[in-house]
Amino acid sequence: VINVGLRLISAVMNNKLQQIMESHWDHDQHAFIKNRSIQDIVEKFAITWERVKRWTTYPFAMVLLDFSKAFDSLNHSYINAVLMKYKFPQSFINFCMAITSGHIGNIRINDKSSEPLRLLAGVRQGNPLSPTIFILCLEPFLAKLKHSIVGIPLEANIFVKVLAYADDVTVCLNNPEEQHILSNALNQFAKASGLEVNKNKTILLSRKIGLYKLPFQKHHADKPEIKYMGVPLSPKLKLTFLKNWTKNLHTAVNLDLPLQQRALGINTYLISKLHYQDTLASFKQSEINKIALQMNQCFRGVGEENLLALPNQGGFGLMDIRTQTTYNRCKIIYKMLTSTEPHNWHLQVYRAKLQHRINYIQKRNKGSQILPWYNALVYDCGSLTERLIKSRTLLPHLTASLIAWFQINKQHLLPYTNESQLMEFFPQETRLTLYTTTKINPHFVPTLNGTVDMTYYNHGSKKHQLALRKTLMPS
């Protein structure tokens, strides 16, 4: 048990460590780091996995590593060595080691305790500093891999080498020769840190699985009957997910609970899973409507308006999955236009793919000039817009995001005129390179007190709920 005082001090030390390491974290580690989320890594995985599936003649492989009891197995001597290597103050190192090593515990069964056991490995779960120490200890392993392998090539000269969310590490191999580099790196890391790979749960995805001799489970890229971060990867598993949705819904939601608590349970535990599933394999509108109907059936006798309205409006606050999905997709396009975060390379890939598709469409229309990708998003480009959203060559999630973007922002699109007017809202440096971020036209997105409302796409369902009716006030 960790007392309140230790938790408080550890939280302060963790905040300080995060500030020091902010510019040093590996760009492909997404866990426990400010401004990085599980959503980013799911999108990155989706892009990379799509490349492995489409390039049929290349022996690319993705290895989904599973470390056995990762948080419990980290060697204390290794933790100390890593902290020393980063040259942290000795007082800070002493604090980290004091909360991690030298502890004694016992096992208690049926009110009987075992003999005292000395804990020689692992970080204390429940301590705010433990997750940061853990990902810090993964940094040498990730750095060694990134300096040793080529990785899988994507658009705009981007090579994906590793994707990490805490101990969920995916290694991207360019060819079978790199499997030996991975094997040696894993052996060295296991000897140093105590973290060993569970060979029965580690999975290798490739179109050329016969070329890889690693002792892991192997799945052909066309039929990977697996999940990534809890999300089904194959169409077959997606159909199973939808088929079992009603069962899972009634299992997760206790129908004996009050209606408002039922709604809170669905909002908290189920809708997030739908969101990540939509990122890897976008739902059709008919599938979303069916899911919404099944959710509503958990509240028989309650009208949809009462169900979706917020509690202070006299409703139950259930999120509208249709609106939520649309706005979450819109956020992808909005980030394409505005993000300057270097670790979000998947946005550069989206920009490049969109530009390539625009180039293809415009070249087929003789006499049409090639538009920069960002102009196609903020101006009414008529037939070009229609052809973009009907494209089958773009990533499915990017296509779904484009449809949602034009649906939500139709009334804000500026009329398409000439190139000089198209460019006037964008800085000169953006005109020179099409794959970087751009300054969005302040007259385009909805504004708040004359400035761009950065949170416009964050809470779509809540805005929809607020619009249903006025907030109830006591008489």
C-alpha positions as CSV (number, residue, x, y, z in Angstrom):
1,V,0.0,0.0,0.0
2,I,1.3,3.4,-0.9
3,N,0.5,6.2,1.5
4,V,-0.9,9.6,0.4
5,G,2.3,11.5,1.3
6,L,4.5,9.3,-0.9
7,R,1.9,9.6,-3.8
8,L,2.0,13.3,-3.5
9,I,5.8,13.6,-3.5
10,S,6.1,11.0,-6.3
11,A,3.6,13.0,-8.4
12,V,5.7,16.2,-8.0
13,M,8.9,14.4,-9.0
14,N,7.1,12.8,-11.9
15,N,6.0,16.2,-13.2
16,K,9.6,17.5,-12.9
17,L,10.9,14.4,-14.8
18,Q,8.4,14.8,-17.5
19,Q,9.4,18.5,-18.0
20,I,13.1,17.5,-18.2
21,M,12.5,14.7,-20.7
22,E,9.9,16.5,-22.8
23,S,12.2,17.1,-25.7
24,H,14.1,13.8,-25.3
25,W,11.4,11.1,-25.4
26,D,11.4,8.9,-28.5
27,H,8.8,10.2,-30.9
28,D,7.2,6.8,-31.3
29,Q,6.5,6.2,-27.6
30,H,3.0,7.3,-26.8
31,A,2.3,6.2,-23.3
32,F,2.3,8.5,-20.2
33,I,3.7,11.5,-22.2
34,K,2.0,14.9,-22.4
35,N,0.2,15.6,-25.8
36,R,0.5,12.0,-27.0
37,S,-2.3,9.6,-27.0
38,I,-3.4,6.0,-27.8
39,Q,-5.3,7.5,-30.7
40,D,-2.1,8.6,-32.4
41,I,-0.5,5.2,-32.2
42,V,-3.7,3.4,-33.4
43,E,-3.7,5.7,-36.5
44,K,0.0,5.1,-37.1
45,F,-0.5,1.3,-36.8
46,A,-3.4,1.5,-39.3
47,I,-1.3,3.3,-41.9
48,T,1.7,0.9,-41.5
49,W,-0.5,-2.2,-41.6
50,E,-2.2,-1.0,-44.7
51,R,1.2,-0.6,-46.4
52,V,2.2,-4.2,-45.4
53,K,-1.0,-5.5,-46.9
54,R,-0.9,-3.5,-50.2
55,W,2.8,-4.0,-51.1
56,T,2.4,-7.7,-52.0
57,T,5.9,-8.2,-53.4
58,Y,7.8,-6.8,-50.5
59,P,8.8,-8.9,-47.4
60,F,7.8,-6.3,-44.9
61,A,6.9,-7.6,-41.4
62,M,5.4,-6.1,-38.2
63,V,6.4,-7.9,-34.9
64,L,4.0,-7.2,-32.0
65,L,6.1,-7.9,-29.0
66,D,4.6,-9.1,-25.7
67,F,6.9,-8.8,-22.7
68,S,6.2,-11.2,-19.9
69,K,5.0,-9.4,-16.7
70,A,6.8,-6.3,-17.9
71,F,6.1,-4.0,-15.0
72,D,6.9,-6.7,-12.5
73,S,10.2,-7.9,-14.1
74,L,12.2,-4.8,-14.6
75,N,15.6,-5.3,-12.9
76,H,16.4,-2.7,-10.2
77,S,20.1,-2.6,-11.1
78,Y,19.1,-1.8,-14.7
79,I,16.8,1.1,-13.5
80,N,19.7,2.6,-11.6
81,A,22.1,2.2,-14.6
82,V,19.6,4.0,-16.9
83,L,19.1,6.9,-14.4
84,M,22.9,7.2,-14.1
85,K,23.3,7.2,-17.8
86,Y,20.9,10.1,-18.2
87,K,23.0,12.0,-15.6
88,F,20.1,12.9,-13.3
89,P,21.1,14.4,-9.9
90,Q,22.1,11.8,-7.4
91,S,19.4,13.0,-5.0
92,F,16.7,12.3,-7.7
93,I,18.3,8.8,-8.4
94,N,18.3,8.0,-4.7
95,F,14.6,8.9,-4.5
96,C,13.7,6.8,-7.5
97,M,15.6,3.8,-6.1
98,A,14.1,4.3,-2.6
99,I,10.6,3.9,-3.9
100,T,11.5,1.0,-6.2
101,S,14.1,-1.2,-4.6
102,G,14.9,-2.7,-1.2
103,H,11.3,-3.5,-0.3
104,I,10.0,-6.5,1.5
105,G,6.6,-8.1,1.0
106,N,4.6,-11.2,1.8
107,I,1.8,-13.3,0.4
108,R,-1.4,-13.4,2.4
109,I,-3.9,-16.2,1.8
110,N,-6.9,-17.0,4.1
111,D,-5.6,-14.5,6.7
112,K,-2.2,-16.3,6.9
113,S,1.0,-14.5,5.7
114,S,4.0,-16.1,4.1
115,E,7.6,-15.5,5.2
116,P,8.9,-12.1,4.2
117,L,10.1,-11.9,0.5
118,R,12.7,-9.4,-0.8
119,L,11.4,-7.7,-4.0
120,L,14.3,-7.7,-6.4
121,A,12.6,-6.5,-9.6
122,G,9.6,-4.5,-10.8
123,V,8.3,-1.0,-10.3
124,R,5.6,-0.3,-7.8
125,Q,2.2,-0.1,-9.5
126,G,0.1,2.7,-8.1
127,N,3.0,5.1,-7.7
128,P,2.7,8.1,-10.1
129,L,6.4,7.9,-10.9
130,S,6.5,4.2,-11.9
131,P,5.1,4.5,-15.4
132,T,7.6,7.2,-16.3
133,I,10.5,5.2,-14.9
134,F,9.3,2.2,-16.9
135,I,9.1,4.0,-20.3
136,L,12.5,5.7,-19.5
137,C,14.0,2.2,-19.2
138,L,12.6,1.2,-22.6
139,E,14.3,4.2,-24.3
140,P,17.7,2.4,-24.8
141,F,16.0,-0.6,-26.4
142,L,13.9,1.6,-28.8
143,A,16.9,3.7,-29.7
144,K,19.1,0.7,-30.5
145,L,16.4,-0.7,-32.8
146,K,15.9,2.6,-34.6
147,H,19.6,2.9,-35.2
148,S,19.9,-0.6,-36.5
149,I,17.0,-1.3,-38.8
150,V,15.6,0.4,-41.9
151,G,11.9,-0.1,-41.2
152,I,8.9,0.1,-43.5
153,P,8.9,3.0,-46.0
154,L,5.8,5.3,-46.2
155,E,5.0,8.5,-48.0
156,A,7.2,11.6,-47.9
157,N,10.5,9.7,-47.0
158,I,9.1,8.4,-43.7
159,F,10.3,5.1,-42.4
160,V,8.4,3.4,-39.6
161,K,10.7,1.5,-37.3
162,V,9.0,1.1,-33.9
163,L,5.6,1.9,-32.4
164,A,5.4,1.9,-28.6
165,Y,2.7,2.3,-26.1
166,A,4.5,1.5,-22.8
167,D,5.4,-2.2,-23.1
168,D,3.2,-2.8,-26.2
169,V,6.0,-2.4,-28.7
170,T,5.7,-3.1,-32.5
171,V,8.9,-3.5,-34.5
172,C,8.7,-2.9,-38.3
173,L,11.1,-5.0,-40.3
174,N,12.1,-4.0,-43.9
175,N,13.5,-7.5,-44.8
176,P,14.2,-10.9,-43.4
177,E,17.8,-9.9,-42.6
178,E,16.6,-7.5,-39.9
179,Q,15.1,-10.4,-37.9
180,H,18.6,-11.2,-36.7
181,I,19.1,-7.6,-35.5
182,L,15.8,-7.8,-33.6
183,S,16.6,-11.2,-32.1
184,N,20.0,-10.0,-30.8
185,A,18.5,-6.8,-29.5
186,L,15.9,-8.7,-27.6
187,N,18.4,-11.0,-26.0
188,Q,20.7,-8.2,-25.0
189,F,17.8,-6.2,-23.5
190,A,16.5,-9.3,-21.6
191,K,20.0,-9.8,-20.0
192,A,20.3,-6.2,-19.0
193,S,16.7,-5.4,-17.9
194,G,15.1,-8.7,-17.0
195,L,12.3,-8.1,-19.6
196,E,11.8,-11.2,-21.7
197,V,9.5,-11.7,-24.6
198,N,6.6,-14.1,-24.3
199,K,7.1,-16.1,-27.5
200,N,3.6,-17.6,-27.4
201,K,1.9,-14.2,-27.4
202,T,4.3,-12.3,-29.6
203,I,2.9,-12.1,-33.2
204,L,4.6,-11.5,-36.6
205,L,2.5,-10.1,-39.4
206,S,3.8,-10.4,-43.0
207,R,2.9,-11.4,-46.5
208,K,6.1,-13.4,-46.7
209,I,5.9,-15.3,-43.4
210,G,7.9,-18.2,-44.8
211,L,11.1,-16.0,-44.9
212,Y,11.0,-15.3,-41.2
213,K,12.4,-17.8,-38.7
214,L,11.7,-16.0,-35.5
215,P,10.0,-18.2,-32.8
216,F,6.8,-16.3,-32.7
217,Q,3.2,-16.8,-33.8
218,K,3.1,-16.0,-37.5
219,H,0.0,-14.6,-39.4
220,H,-0.4,-13.7,-43.0
221,A,-1.2,-10.0,-43.5
222,D,-4.4,-10.8,-45.3
223,K,-5.9,-12.8,-42.4
224,P,-4.5,-11.6,-39.1
225,E,-7.0,-13.1,-36.6
226,I,-5.6,-10.8,-33.9
227,K,-6.3,-7.5,-32.1
228,Y,-4.2,-4.4,-31.7
229,M,-4.7,-2.5,-28.5
230,G,-7.9,-4.4,-28.0
231,V,-9.2,-3.5,-31.5
232,P,-9.9,-6.3,-34.1
233,L,-7.7,-6.0,-37.2
234,S,-9.4,-8.2,-39.8
235,P,-12.8,-7.7,-41.4
236,K,-13.9,-11.0,-40.0
237,L,-13.2,-10.0,-36.5
238,K,-14.9,-6.7,-37.1
239,L,-18.0,-8.5,-38.1
240,T,-17.7,-10.6,-35.0
241,F,-17.3,-7.5,-32.9
242,L,-20.5,-6.1,-34.3
243,K,-22.4,-9.4,-34.0
244,N,-21.5,-9.6,-30.3
245,W,-22.1,-5.9,-29.6
246,T,-25.5,-6.5,-28.1
247,K,-24.2,-9.2,-25.8
248,N,-21.3,-7.1,-24.7
249,L,-23.5,-4.2,-24.1
250,H,-25.9,-6.0,-21.8
251,T,-22.9,-7.7,-20.1
252,A,-21.2,-4.4,-19.4
253,V,-24.4,-2.5,-18.4
254,N,-26.3,-3.7,-15.4
255,L,-30.0,-3.2,-16.3
256,D,-30.8,-3.0,-12.5
257,L,-28.8,0.3,-12.3
258,P,-30.5,3.7,-12.5
259,L,-30.8,5.0,-16.1
260,Q,-28.3,7.8,-15.6
261,Q,-25.6,5.4,-14.2
262,R,-26.3,3.1,-17.2
263,A,-25.6,5.9,-19.6
264,L,-22.4,6.8,-17.7
265,G,-21.2,3.2,-17.9
266,I,-21.8,3.1,-21.7
267,N,-20.1,6.5,-22.2
268,T,-17.1,5.4,-20.1
269,Y,-16.4,1.8,-21.0
270,L,-17.9,1.1,-24.4
271,I,-17.9,4.1,-26.7
272,S,-14.1,4.4,-26.5
273,K,-13.8,0.9,-27.9
274,L,-16.0,1.9,-30.8
275,H,-13.8,4.9,-31.4
276,Y,-10.6,2.9,-31.8
277,Q,-12.4,0.3,-34.0
278,D,-13.5,3.1,-36.3
279,T,-9.9,4.2,-36.6
280,L,-8.6,0.8,-37.8
281,A,-11.6,-0.2,-39.8
282,S,-14.1,2.6,-40.4
283,F,-17.7,1.8,-39.7
284,K,-20.3,2.2,-42.4
285,Q,-23.1,4.7,-41.6
286,S,-25.6,1.7,-41.4
287,E,-23.4,0.0,-38.9
288,I,-23.2,3.2,-36.7
289,N,-27.0,3.5,-36.9
290,K,-27.4,-0.1,-35.8
291,I,-25.1,0.4,-32.8
292,A,-26.9,3.5,-31.8
293,L,-30.2,1.6,-31.9
294,Q,-28.8,-1.2,-29.8
295,M,-27.6,1.3,-27.2
296,N,-31.0,2.9,-27.1
297,Q,-32.6,-0.4,-26.4
298,C,-30.9,-0.5,-23.0
299,F,-33.3,2.3,-22.1
300,R,-36.7,1.0,-23.1
301,G,-39.5,3.5,-22.7
302,V,-37.1,6.5,-22.9
303,G,-37.3,8.8,-25.9
304,E,-34.1,9.6,-27.8
305,E,-34.2,13.3,-26.9
306,N,-34.5,12.5,-23.2
307,L,-31.8,9.9,-23.5
308,L,-29.3,12.2,-25.2
309,A,-30.1,15.4,-23.2
310,L,-27.6,16.3,-20.4
311,P,-28.6,15.7,-16.8
312,N,-29.0,19.4,-16.1
313,Q,-31.4,19.5,-19.0
314,G,-33.5,16.7,-17.5
315,G,-32.0,14.0,-19.6
316,F,-29.6,11.1,-19.0
317,G,-26.5,12.2,-20.9
318,L,-25.9,9.3,-23.2
319,M,-23.4,10.2,-25.9
320,D,-24.8,10.2,-29.5
321,I,-22.4,7.8,-31.2
322,R,-23.4,9.1,-34.6
323,T,-22.4,12.7,-33.8
324,Q,-19.4,11.6,-31.7
325,T,-18.0,9.5,-34.6
326,T,-18.5,12.3,-37.1
327,Y,-16.6,14.9,-35.0
328,N,-13.8,12.5,-34.1
329,R,-13.2,11.9,-37.8
330,C,-13.3,15.7,-38.4
331,K,-10.5,16.1,-35.8
332,I,-8.2,14.1,-38.1
333,I,-8.6,16.7,-40.9
334,Y,-8.3,19.6,-38.5
335,K,-5.0,18.2,-37.2
336,M,-3.8,17.8,-40.7
337,L,-4.3,21.6,-41.2
338,T,-2.9,22.8,-37.9
339,S,-0.6,20.3,-36.2
340,T,3.1,21.1,-35.9
341,E,4.0,18.2,-33.6
342,P,7.0,16.4,-35.1
343,H,6.1,13.0,-33.6
344,N,2.7,12.9,-35.5
345,W,4.3,11.8,-38.8
346,H,1.0,10.0,-39.7
347,L,-0.4,13.5,-40.4
348,Q,2.4,14.0,-43.0
349,V,1.4,10.7,-44.6
350,Y,-2.2,11.8,-44.8
351,R,-1.2,15.1,-46.4
352,A,1.0,13.3,-48.9
353,K,-1.7,10.7,-49.8
354,L,-4.3,13.4,-50.2
355,Q,-2.0,15.5,-52.4
356,H,-1.1,12.5,-54.6
357,R,-4.8,11.8,-55.1
358,I,-5.6,15.4,-56.0
359,N,-2.7,15.4,-58.5
360,Y,-4.1,12.3,-60.2
361,I,-7.7,13.7,-60.4
362,Q,-6.6,17.1,-61.7
363,K,-4.2,15.6,-64.3
364,R,-7.1,13.6,-65.8
365,N,-9.1,16.8,-66.0
366,K,-7.1,18.5,-68.8
367,G,-6.7,22.2,-68.2
368,S,-7.2,22.0,-64.5
369,Q,-4.5,23.4,-62.3
370,I,-3.0,21.3,-59.5
371,L,-4.3,22.5,-56.1
372,P,-2.4,22.2,-52.8
373,W,-4.1,19.7,-50.5
374,Y,-5.1,22.3,-47.9
375,N,-7.0,24.4,-50.5
376,A,-9.1,21.3,-51.3
377,L,-10.1,21.2,-47.6
378,V,-11.0,24.8,-47.0
379,Y,-12.5,25.8,-50.4
380,D,-15.6,24.6,-52.2
381,C,-13.9,22.7,-55.1
382,G,-17.1,21.2,-56.6
383,S,-16.4,18.0,-58.5
384,L,-12.9,17.6,-57.0
385,T,-14.5,17.3,-53.6
386,E,-17.0,14.7,-54.8
387,R,-14.2,12.6,-56.4
388,L,-12.1,12.8,-53.3
389,I,-14.7,11.4,-51.0
390,K,-15.5,8.6,-53.5
391,S,-11.9,7.6,-53.9
392,R,-11.0,3.9,-53.2
393,T,-7.3,4.5,-53.1
394,L,-7.1,6.6,-50.0
395,L,-6.9,5.0,-46.6
396,P,-10.4,4.0,-45.4
397,H,-10.2,6.2,-42.3
398,L,-8.9,9.2,-44.3
399,T,-11.8,8.8,-46.7
400,A,-14.3,8.6,-43.8
401,S,-12.7,11.7,-42.2
402,L,-13.0,13.7,-45.5
403,I,-16.7,12.8,-45.7
404,A,-17.3,13.9,-42.1
405,W,-15.2,17.1,-42.7
406,F,-17.2,18.3,-45.7
407,Q,-20.5,17.3,-44.0
408,I,-19.8,19.3,-40.9
409,N,-18.1,22.3,-42.6
410,K,-20.1,22.6,-45.8
411,Q,-21.5,26.0,-44.8
412,H,-18.0,27.3,-44.0
413,L,-16.2,26.4,-47.2
414,L,-15.1,29.5,-49.1
415,P,-15.9,29.9,-52.9
416,Y,-13.2,28.6,-55.2
417,T,-11.9,31.5,-57.4
418,N,-8.3,31.9,-58.5
419,E,-4.9,30.8,-57.3
420,S,-3.9,34.2,-55.9
421,Q,-7.0,34.4,-53.7
422,L,-6.6,30.7,-52.7
423,M,-3.1,31.4,-51.4
424,E,-3.7,34.7,-49.6
425,F,-4.5,33.2,-46.3
426,F,-1.5,30.9,-46.1
427,P,2.1,31.8,-45.2
428,Q,4.8,31.8,-47.9
429,E,6.7,28.9,-46.4
430,T,3.6,26.7,-46.7
431,R,3.3,27.4,-50.5
432,L,6.8,25.9,-51.0
433,T,6.1,22.6,-49.3
434,L,2.8,20.8,-49.5
435,Y,3.4,18.3,-46.7
436,T,3.9,20.6,-43.8
437,T,1.4,22.3,-41.5
438,T,-0.5,25.4,-42.6
439,K,-2.1,28.3,-40.9
440,I,-5.8,27.8,-41.2
441,N,-8.0,30.7,-42.5
442,P,-9.5,32.4,-39.5
443,H,-12.7,33.0,-41.4
444,F,-13.2,29.3,-42.1
445,V,-13.6,27.5,-38.8
446,P,-16.3,28.5,-36.3
447,T,-14.9,31.3,-34.0
448,L,-15.2,32.1,-30.4
449,N,-14.9,35.9,-29.6
450,G,-13.2,36.5,-32.9
451,T,-10.6,33.8,-32.6
452,V,-10.4,30.3,-33.8
453,D,-12.1,27.9,-31.4
454,M,-9.5,25.1,-31.1
455,T,-11.9,22.9,-29.2
456,Y,-14.7,23.0,-31.9
457,Y,-14.2,19.4,-32.9
458,N,-13.4,17.9,-29.4
459,H,-16.9,17.6,-27.9
460,G,-19.3,17.1,-30.8
461,S,-21.7,14.9,-28.9
462,K,-21.9,17.4,-26.0
463,K,-22.6,20.3,-28.4
464,H,-25.3,18.2,-29.9
465,Q,-26.8,17.4,-26.5
466,L,-26.7,21.1,-25.5
467,A,-28.6,22.0,-28.6
468,L,-31.5,19.7,-27.8
469,R,-33.1,22.0,-25.3
470,K,-32.4,24.7,-22.8
471,T,-30.8,23.9,-19.4
472,L,-33.4,23.4,-16.7
473,M,-33.4,26.1,-14.0
474,P,-35.2,25.9,-10.6
475,S,-38.3,28.0,-10.5
